[in-house]
Amino acid sequence: MTSNLRLEVPLAPKDAVAALIVLDDGRYLMQQRDDIQGIFYPGYWGLFGGAIEAGETPVEALVREVAEELAFEVREARYFTKVVFDFEFAGLGMLERFFFEVDMTTTTLPDLVLGEGRAFDALSADQILAEPRIVPYDAFALWQHINQDLILNRP
């Protein structure tokens, strides 16, 4: 198992997108990332998505990434939130990760083809919140999504 904190090869951070894929039974579709150097958080569970290519909008990037990673056609993506990362120390400025909600039925699961990563699985909110190896920024967006009713209706 490789170290997930100390890099052994260079990374090139970019603006990115991630899909909060919500199944009709309330679970979330998650990807277990490859355990290889050269990617953020190898071996961790995370959301499907990736870098925004030149000339793409965030939604276009999301549609492309989900098609590449799951062979699934996103027909509707709803903006949920974004996280901003300060990479000024590396001369890269501020980079953004956009999170979109994507609905999927459980009947779709057998038709999915994993194009990237080690595995995928449908996890409940409780499983996600208890899992220690989730990409931190994805974990935060998932926490927000899981708790959005309580966040919106705070006393």
Secondary structure, DSSP 8 states (H G I E B T S, - for coil): ---SSS-SS------EEEEEEEETTS-EEEEE----TTSSSTT-EE-EEEE--TT--HHHHHHHHHHHHH-------EEEEEEEEE-GGGT--EEEEEEEEEEE-GGGGGG----SSSEEEEE-HHHHHH-S-B-HHHHHHHHHHHTHHHHHT--
